[in-house]
Amino acid sequence: MLRVPFDELYQALYKAMLALGIPEDRASRCAQLFAETTRDGVYTHGLNRFPRFAAMVKNGSINVRATPELVASFGAIERWNGNRGIGNLNGQDAMTRTMELARKNGIGAVALANTNHWMRGGAFGWQAADEGMFAICWSNTLANLPAWGAKTPTVGNNPLVIAVPRAGGNVVIDMAMSQFSMGSLSSYSKRDAPLPVPGGYDAEGKLTQDAKAIEESARTLPIGYWKGSGLALVLDAIAAMLSGGMATHQFSSDPLMEAGQSQMFLAIDPSHLAAAAELNHIADGVVESLAQATPTEPGKKVRYPGEQTLQLREENMQLGVPVDEDVWQQLNAG
């Protein structure tokens, strides 16, 4: 991959956002989120996702001027309408509001309907953890994952984010309900590289590490088999029911028309329950215990969720952010 300075990546994305008709302040925030996603090593949902984002703006699936609106509230939970606005901005705004509710009530929840793909859901977990809060958030998607016992896609791979604040480095997991996200599958397929573990089935119904074969069969593998399949279903139901939005079975099967997603954002402010030092002591103990595990490959460290993100962030800020050369050229060509 080609490496470019972070500021150069941000400026190129910002210019492209403006060309799509996004107002300056929103273009700046959106470009920042895309650039930070790429910087942190989530390449499939950063710059590489921009062409699809631009196509959805152009076909009208994304309203670049829309902002979320409050629909209903009760105590520490609120329902918002995303008005099919820009997904990562809607997500950032929803988590900001969720944290405001948590500061007031100890816990806060925002159910967001009628929004769009949030790109890197982990960004909103980091957003909360950086403020010393615990967070859980998830989104539904179009049907791209066969339910356990089915051959055709019937549930979404509904990404789930859980974040734990820690002074020495937040613990943040960002995971799809499929063994590999659709973006990861596409990346392996493009490189013609085998998956590290089986990620789905081929046309003959055999587990395979061949990403292209999985894309052709549309039979991705749920995490934990029936457990991941069941979790995907209940995440979809909760998000759609609490937000009053659409469920997976209501989305178009065309990825360029995947608009109107339902999402949940939860935050917990522990500041009135325990001192930060006490919480950090507990979190450090958990992380240190993990580090004592015997690795399967000598010399390789057992990492906690989010550890590699911090390492890649530092490395990419120093050496330049890795970008797909074809996508980079396309972005700068306008």
N, C-alpha and C positions, 0 to 999 in steps of 0.2 A: 504494500500500500504506500501511496504518497503521503508524506507528512507536511502539514501546513500549520503555521502559528494559530493559536486559538483566536486571537483578535481578527486575523484574516478570515478565518472560517465564519466568525460571527458577522463580520461586515458583509461577506458575500451572501449569507443567509438573509440578513436584514435588507439588503438591496433587492433580493428576490422576493421577499415578503411585500415590500413596497410596490413592486411590479405587479403583484397579484391584487393590489387595491386595498391592502390592509392598512388602516390608519397608523401613523408613525409610532405612537406610544404602544399600541398593541403589536405592531411589527417588531419593535425592539424586544419586548418580552418574549414573543414567540420565537424569534431568532435565538435569543439567549437560551431558552429551554432546549431547542434543537441542538445548539452548539454544545451545551453542557452534557447532553445525553451522549453525543459523539465523544466528547472529551473523556467521559467516564467509562468508555469501552462498550456502551450499548449501541454498537454500530448499526444494528438492524432497525433501530427505532429512532435514530438520529438523522444524519444527512441522507443515508440510504432510503429513508422513508419519505424524504421531501418530494420526490417526483409524484408519488401517489397522493400526497397531501395536496400538491398543486393541481393535480388532475381533478380532485374532488372539489376544490374551490372553483375551478373552471366549469364543472358540470352542475354547479349549484347545490351540491350536497352539503357544503360548509358555507355558512353565512359569516363572512369575515367581520361584519360590524355588530353582530348580535352579542349580547351579554346576558348572563344568567339573571333570572327574576324569581323572587321569593313567591311561593304559591301558598304555603301553609306552615304553621309552626305550633309546637306544643312542648313546653319545657325546654329540654336540651336538644330536641330533634327538629329539623326543618326539612321541608320539601321545596326543591328549586327546579325551575324549567331552564334548561340550557339553551333553548331557542336555536338549536343546531349550530351553535357558534363554534369557534376554534377549540378543539378538544383539549389541548394542553393548557390553554388559558382558562377554560372553564374549570379544569381540574385544579389548577393552582388557586383560582378564586374560591372554589368549593372548600379546599383544605384550609385556606386562610379563614373563612367563615367558621369552619368546624373548630379551629383552634380558638377563635374568639368565644365560641360557646363553651369550650372546655375550660377556658380561663375563668369563666363566670360560674359554671356549674360543676366543674371537676371532670365532666365528660361532655362531649359534643358529638352530634351526628348530623350529616347532611346527606339527603337522598336526592340525587341529581338525575333528572329525566331529560330526554330529548337532546342529548349532547352528541359529541363525536369522539372518535378514537383519541385517547389521551396520550398517545405516543408511548413514552416511558412512564408507566405507572409508578415505578420506584421513586421518581422525582418527588412525589407528594409524600412518600414515607420519609425521605431525607428532609423535606421541608419541615415536617413536624418534629422529627428527632433533633434537628439542629436547634429547635426552640425548646428542647428538653421534654418533649411529649412523646408518648407512645401513640402509634397509629396503626389502623387496619383499614385498608380500602381495596375495593375491587370493581371490576367492570364486566358487563356481559359483552358478547360479540355475536357476529353472525354464526350460523351453524358450520363449524369447521372440524368437529371432533365426533367420531362415532360413539354413541353411548355403549357401555359394555354390553356385548351380546348383539350389537347391530353392525351392519356392514357399511351403512351410509352415514354421513355427518348429520347428527341430530341435536347435539349440544354445542355450546361455545367452549373455547379453551380458556374462558373467563379468568384473566390474570388477577392474582391476589398478592397484595403487598402488606407486610407486617414489619413495623419499625420499632426498635428499642433504642432509646437515647443512651449514649455512653460517652463520657468525656474523652476517653482514649480511642474513640472511633465507633460511630453508631453501628448497630447490628441491624441490617436491613435485608429482608428477603423479598424478591420480586419474581414471582413464578407463574407460569401459565399452567393450566390444568392438563395440557398435553406435555409429553416428555420433552419436546422441543417446540418453541414458538414457531409460528408460520414464517416469521422473518429469519429465524435461525435455519430452518429447513431450506429456505430459498438460498441463503448464503452458502450452505454446504453444497447444495445442488449446483449453484453457479460455479463453485470452485472444483466441482466434480470430486469432492473429498468425502470419505466415509464418515458417518456419525460415530462418536466414541462409544455409544451403546445403541442397541436397537431403539428406533424411534417410531415404528409403525409397521404396517404390513404391505407386502407387495401384492400384485394382482392375483397371485395364487393363494393369498391368505397366510403367507409365512412371514414371521418377524424378520425385519431387515434393518441394516445400517445404511442402506442406499436411499439417500434423500430424494433423488429423482423418482425412484420407484414408489416412494410414499406419496409424493406429490401427484403422481399419475393415478394411484389407487384411491387417493383422498381418504386413506385409512390411517390417520395419526393415532399414536398410542396414548391413552390417558395415563397420568402418573398414578402409580399404585393400582393400575387396572380398574377394577370396579369401584375402588375408593375415589379415585380422581374423577371418574365419570359421575358418581353420585354427588361429589362436592361441587362439580361444575353446575349440576342441575339446581342445587339449593342456592348457590350464589346468584344464579340467574333469577330464580324466583324471588329471593329477598330484595334484590336491587329493583326489579320491575314492580313488585308489590308496594314497597315503601316509597318509591319515587313516583308511582303512577305512570310509569313509562312503558316502553316496549320490552318484550321478552325475546329471547333468541329466535324462537320459531316465527317471529313476525318480521325479521329482517330479510332483505333481498339477499340472494346468494351471490350477487355481483359485488366483489370487494370495493369497487368504486362507487357503490351506492349504499355502503354500510353506514347509514346515518340514523341518529335517534337512539343512541345507546343509553342504557341505564347504569348508574354508578352509585356506590356507597362510600362515604368517607366518615371514619370514626377517629376521634382523638381523645386521649386521657391526659390530663394535667396532674402529675403526681406531687406537685410542689407543696400542697397542703397536707399530704399524707406522710411524707418522709423528706429528710434533707437530701440534697443532691449527692453529698459525699456518701451517704448510706447506700443510695441507689447505685452509684458508680462502683462501690465496693462489691456489691452483689454481682453486677454485670461483669466486672473484671474477674471475679472468681469463676463465673461460667466460661468466659473466654479462655482463661488460663488453664482450666481443666481440659478444655478441648485441645489446647496446644500440647498437652502431655500425651495425647493419643499416639500410638505407634502408627506411622504412615505405611501405607501399602507399598509405596515406592521410596526407598531410602533417600534422604536428602530433600524430599518434598514435604512442605509443611501442610498440616491439616488446617484449612482456613475456616473462619467464621463467615456467615453471609454478610457481604459488604466490605470485607477486608480487601479483596482484589480491586474493588471499585476505588478505594482510597489510593492504592498503589498505582493503578493505571492513571488516575487523575493527576498525580504528581509527575509520573513519567511523561504523560502526554503534554503537560504544560511545559516541561523542560525541553523535550525533543520535538514537539509538534504533534498535532492531532492526526492520527492515521485516517485517510479518506480514500474511498474508492475513486480511482482516477477518472473513470468514465462518468460517474455521477458528478464529480467535482468539475469536470470540463463542461458538462451539461448545465450545471448551475451557473457557471461564469459566462456561458454563451448567451444566457438570457432566454 
